Amino acid sequence: MLLLSNKNKNISKFFIYFTVFIFISKYYISTINIDILALNIINKTLMIIYYVYLFFSILIINYNKKEIFLISFLFLLMVVFRTPFSKDIFMIVTSFILIKRLKRKSYFKLICYTLLMYSILHIILYILNILPDKTLIEYEINGKVNIRKSLGFLSVNAFPLLMFFLYIGNTLRTKVFSKSNFIIILLIFIVVAFTKTRTIVLVIIIMNIIYFILKITNLKNNIIKFVLKINYFLFGLLTMYIGLTYKLNGILFLIDNILSYRLRFWKNMFSIMDSIDYLKGHDIYSLAKKMHNPIDNSYIYSIFGIGILFFLVYSILYYKLLEIMIEEKKYKEITVVTIFIVYSFVENIYFYAIFNPTFLYMIDYFITDKKGKENEGDFNNNTNL
């Protein structure tokens, strides 16, 4: 390994900032209404760039032995198994091994600025009609017709979701009840007026309620603490229960209509469960495409796409993470990782790792040399970036 000079530190900062930029760019480009062939070419180009500069980062950044072993092991796993899951895990872990060297506020500020940049760029392209609109017409039980606009995205839910990620990033760099967050909420309501996305509004309300409850109870209630620790596992079990027992009547049918028929889509996925390899996972996106079945639930992806073994292991890791965070009374951070659990029940967003800080916190607590302490930037002997 090369010792870091001031020049190398600047190069290393570029590597880390570019990591964040690539992953946010990859996410944004995959959501906009452009030609599929062009989308695939851009995504593959971004990934090739990432792999090349990840290789060069080994010569620049002072990785510890644990990190080198983990990167090597995951690379071998990706080469041997060649599954979407093994590639995703490699990219998530290697990117966060780099990102953890940033101060937390610097990282979340970078996310906010990049998302804000893409939001402004998107609005300009939409106004110029470079990104065409998609209109979705929905009929409710009471006969009401909803006309929903995508505002230049592939899905009507994409723009509100992008604004949600902006809200999360801003929350973690400032406060839950900051002035900038109120401005973002106002922008979300403007977007929702066109997209008619009720879920995002409900999720933000639930998030603030969770934060309020945690502050009021001071995390002394044992029942609340236990539920927080096992909520990933609980939502997975609830998804399985609904998928196996759903019928076109009763309370689940009423909930299904409120949730835009998501529950019956879960039922469809569980109906072919015999053909799924639970241990190593399945290419669930190709399967869903053949069935014309959207995957609007992260737990279906976790159980079927990655495998039941991963779901169980991750549930244990999540339990241990929350145990540490509860002990340290990280109210804001606990609120954010919990709202990702809740939102992932109705949207497949949990493994958008660049926006979900849960993975970053796991790297901090379980992989770094500072186990049990929040990593505020440990670049080259605690030199903060």
N, C-alpha and C positions, 0 to 999 in steps of 0.2 A: 504494500500500500504506500502511496505517496503522501508525505506530510503536507498539510494544507497551508499554502502561503496565502497572503491576502488576495492575490489574483485568483488562486484556485477556489477560495471561498466565494468569490463573485461568480465564478463559473458554476460552482455547485449550487448557488442560489438560483441561477438560471435553470439548471437541470430540474430543480424542485418546482419552481414556478411553472416551467414548461409542462411538467407532469400534470399539474392541476389544469392548465389550459387545454391540454390534449383531451383529457377525460371529460371536461365540461363541453368542449367542442364536439366530441364524439356523441355525447348525449343530445346536445341541441340539434345537430345535423340529422340525427336519427328520428327526430320528432317533426321536422318541417315537411311541408307538402311539395317535395321535389321528385324528380324521376328516380325510380328505384335503382336503376343501373348506376346512375351518378352517385347515389347515396352509398352503394356498396363499394364503389371505387374510392370514394373519399374516406370511408371508414377503414378500409384495408390500408390505404396510404398512411393514415394517422397511426395505425397500429405498427406498421413497419418502421416508421420514424421512432415510435416509442421503444421498440425492441433494440434498435440501433443505439439510441442514446442511453438506454439502460446498460448496455454493454460497456459503453465508454464511461459511464458514471462509476463503474467499479474501479477505474484507474484514478478517479478524481476524489471520490467520497470515502471517508474512513469508516467502512463497515466493520462491525464487530464480528466475532466468529459465529455467534448464534445467527446473525443475519445472513452471513455468507452460506452457512449450512442450509438455512430455510430457503433461500433463493435457489440454491443448487438442487435441493430436494424437490421443490415445486416445479422447476424447469424439467427435471427428469420425469416427474409425474405427468406433466403436460405432453411431453414427447411420447411416452409409453402409451397413455390412455387415449389421447387425442379426442377428448370429449369437450363440448362447450363449457362444462363445469370446470374441468381442470385448467382450461385457458383462463376462465374468469377468475378463479382463485389465484392463479399466478399473477395476473394483472393487478388484482385488488391488493394482495399482500405486498408485492414489490413496490407498488406505488405508495402505499402507506409507510413502508420502511423508509422511503425518501421523505415523505410529507411530515412524518413525526419529528423531523429535525427543525421544523419551523415553530415559532411561537404560535400558540393556539389562536390568539387574536389575529395574528398576521395571516394565518391560513384561512380563517373564516372571512376576513376582510377581502382576501383575494377571490374567494368564491363569490362574495357579494358583488364586487366590482366587475368580475367576468360575466356573471348572470345579468347584471344591469346593462353592460355593454351589448350583450346579445339581445336583450329585450328591446333596447332602443333601435338596434340594427334591424331587428325583425319587424318592428312597427313601420320603419321607413320602407322596407322591402314590400310589406303588405300594402301600404298606401300606394306604392308605385305599381301594384298588381304583379310584382315579380313572383310573389308567393300567393297563389290563388286560394280562395276560400273553399271550405267544404261545409255543406249544410246537412244537418241531421234532423229529420222530422220524427218526433216521438208522439205516440198516442197513449194517454193515460187511461186508467179504468173509468174515470168520470167523464171521459170523452174529450177532455182538454187536449189541445194540440200544442206541443212545444217545438219551436223552431230554434235550433241551436247552431251557432256558427263556430268554426274552428279557428278563425282569424289567422289563416295561413299555415296552420299546423295540420298534421295527419289526423289528429283526434281532437274532439272538442274539449277533452280533459287536459290536453298538453300544456296550454298556456297557464291555466290556473295552477297546475303542478309545478311549473317553472317558478311561478311567483311564490308558491309554498316553500320551495327550496331556498329562495331568496329570503323569505321570512325566517326560516330556520337558521340560516347562516348569520343573519343580522341579530337574531336573538342571542346566539352564542358569542358574538363579538361585543354586544352591548348588554341590554337588559330585556326581560320579557315585556315590560311595559314602557319601552323607550318611545320617544317621539318619532324616530325613524320607522319603528314597527307600526305605529298608527298610520303613517303615510303609506306603507306597504299594504296594510289591510284595506285602506281606501282604494288603492290601485287594484287589489284583488276583487273588490266589489264592482269596480268598473268593468273588469274583464268578465266577471261572472254574469253581468247584465247581458252580455252577448252570447256567452257559452252555455248559460243556464246550468252551471255546475254547482249543485247544492252541497256535494260532499266536502269540498274544500272549506266552505264556510263552517260546516258542522265540526270539522276536524280542528279548526283554529279555536272554536268555542270550547271544545273538549280539552284541548291543550292548556288553555288558560285556567279551566276548572281544575285540571290535574295539578298544575303549579300552585294554585290557591290552596288546595287540600293538603299538599305536601308542606307548605309553609305553616298552615294552621295547626296541623298535627305534629309538626317538627320531627316527623319520621319516627315517632315513638310508638305508634300503633302496630302491634305485631302482625295483625291480619293484613294491613295495608302493605307492610314490608314484605310479607310472604307472597302476596299476589303480585307485587312488582317484580319479584325475583323469577316467578314461574309464568309470567304473562305470555312470553313467546311460545312456551309449551302449551299453555291453555288455548291460545288462539289457533294453534295447529290442530289440537284435539277438536275444537269447536268446528273448524272447517271440515274435518273428517266426518264428524257427526252429521252435519248438514248435508254433506255430499252423499252420505250413505242412507239418510232417512228422508230426504226431501220428497214431498208429494205436492201435487197441484191443488192443494186445499189447506185449510188451517192457517195458523199464525205465520208459518214460514212462507206461505204463498203471499200473504199480505206484505211481509217484510221484503220479499223478492220484488214486488212491484215498486216499492219505495226505492230499492237499490238497483233499479233498471235491469231486472231479470238476471242479476249476477248469480243467484243461488242455483238456478236451473243449469247454468253453464258449469258450475262446480259439480252438479249431479252428473252431467254428461262426461266430465273427466273421470269421475269415480266409476262410471259404468264400464269403462274399459280397463279397470285396475288390474285384471288378470294378466294383461299383456305388458305390464310395466315391470322392469327390473328394479326392485326397490333398493338394492344395495348400492349400485353404482350410478343410478339415475338414468334418465331417458331424455332424448332430444324432444322435450315437451313442446317447443315452439313449432317444430315441423308437424307434430301430431295435432296440435291445436289448429294449425292452418288447414290441415286436411279436413278437420271436423268443423271448420268455420266457427271456432269456439274461442273467444278471447280469454286470456288468463288474467282475470281481474282479482287475483288473490296471490300474495307472495308465498303463502304456506303451501299452496298447491305446487308452486314451482320448487319450494324447498323439499317437499315430501316426494314428489314424482320426478321433478327435473334433476335434482341433485341426489336424492336418495334418502330413505328413512334413517340410515345410519348417520348421515350428516345432520339431519334434523334433531336426532337425540343428542349427539355430541355438542352441537351448537346450543341446544337448550341448556346443557350443563355449563358451558362456557358463559352463556348469558346470565345464568343464575349466580355464578361466581363473580362476574363483573358487577352486577347490581348489589351483591353483598358488600363489595368494597366501596362502591359509590354511596350506598346508604350509610355505611359506617362513617364516611367522610362528609356526609350531608351535602352532596352535590345536587341541590334542588333543581337548578336550571338544566343541568346535564341529564338528570334522571327524567325530567319532564320531556325533554327532546327525544331520548331513546325510547321512551314509552309511547309517545305519539306516533313514532314510526311503526311501532308494533300495531297500534290501533288502525292507522291509515292503511297499513299493508293488508288488512283484512278485506278491504274493498278495492285496492289497487295493487298491482304488482310492482311496487316501488322499493321494497326493502333492500334489494341487492344493487340499487344505484349507489354503489359504495362511496363515490366521491361526495355525495350529499348526505349520506347517513353516517353521522359521527360515531355510531356504535363500534364500527370496525376500527376506527382510529383509537378509540378508548381501549379496545381489546389489545391492540398493538402496544399501547402505552403500558398497560398493566401486566400483560402476559409475555411480551417478547423483549421489551427493552430491559436494560440492566437496572432500571429504577422501578422495580416491581412494587406496586402498591402506592405509587405517587404519581400525581398528574405530571405529565411530561410537558414542560413549558418551553421546549426547544433545547435539544441536547447535542447540538451540532459541534463536533470536534471538541470534546472536553468542555461541554456546557457553554460553548459560544453560541449565543442566540442569533437566529437570523430574523 
